[in-house]
Amino acid sequence: MSDTRPDGCALVTGGSRGIGAAVALTLAEDGWPVAVNCRTDREGAEGIVAKIEAMGGVAMVAVADVVDAQAVEQMFDDVERWRGPVLVVVNNAGVRADAIVPEITDAAWSSVIDTNLLGPFRIMRRAVMPMVRARFGRIINIASVVGERANAGQANYAASKAGLMALSRTTAVEVARRGVTVNAVAPGYVQTELTSDVDPAMSRAIPARRPGTPNEIAACVRFLASSEASYITGTTLVVDGGLTA
Amino acid sequence: MTQTQQTQEKLERLVFDTLESFGAEPAEISREAGLKELDIDSLDMVELGQIIEEEYGVRLTGADFKETRTVGEAIDVIAARVL
């Protein structure tokens, strides 16, 4: 742990399983008190908190739907009362509702854009000033390679993730001189519950010939959240086994 | 010195100190100095608004400083609200 890091905590949205859970565990390993957010999977989040506590870390469950502005506000108030300012935010919560464009309903469009883009925006808006005041902050947005490269059937998801990358870049330059960095991580095909319906044959299209693991994404987030990554901002780190190389 | 002058002076000191903490060159900070020339940006003004709120309990946002070009103008905007 670097001595330049002020006191505060980390918040991981969608932290009860998959990539979010792996991220919560690695940030706790790095000494961050971690607020493990979930929308409905309280049991999963409690399991991650228990794991963190078992390894000597500090964590809490933070229940909130990232789409619910009031719930997000309440969550921040609770987390700040618990361990001071949120100095690391990992916007990981995300949903998919795949369909080809003529068949994307307004509801499928809105739910994906709201969860994957509006939610992270609100969280960043709430988080950024305390980070600026602390002259330290790390925002890491979990995007996707489909935000940069087309994948038929995922227009809504792709639009949300491309938006998230643009949001990251723009926020990054606004806060850059205050010790706050904002980056995106763009995973390719990672084996999680979110991708459980993806054809395993997909691996043949990946140069690494296998899907990624949540831990391989979490390792990148961990680095971007560290003091050592202080000069990396406004970038997107693609982690896809060479899929888009 | 009247009480109003003292309060005005205290506010001016707070603003000058805050701008210095944002990285402005102390020797260049004056009422006449341009915010842009001091490399003070709109996010700095949002932060200044928060610092004023903590000190005086009056909420100022970045929008309140939208037309503000100089340090003196910023102080006047704040003074009109807090003094």
HADDOCK unambig.tbl for C-alpha pairs under 7 A between the chains (distance, minus, plus):
! none
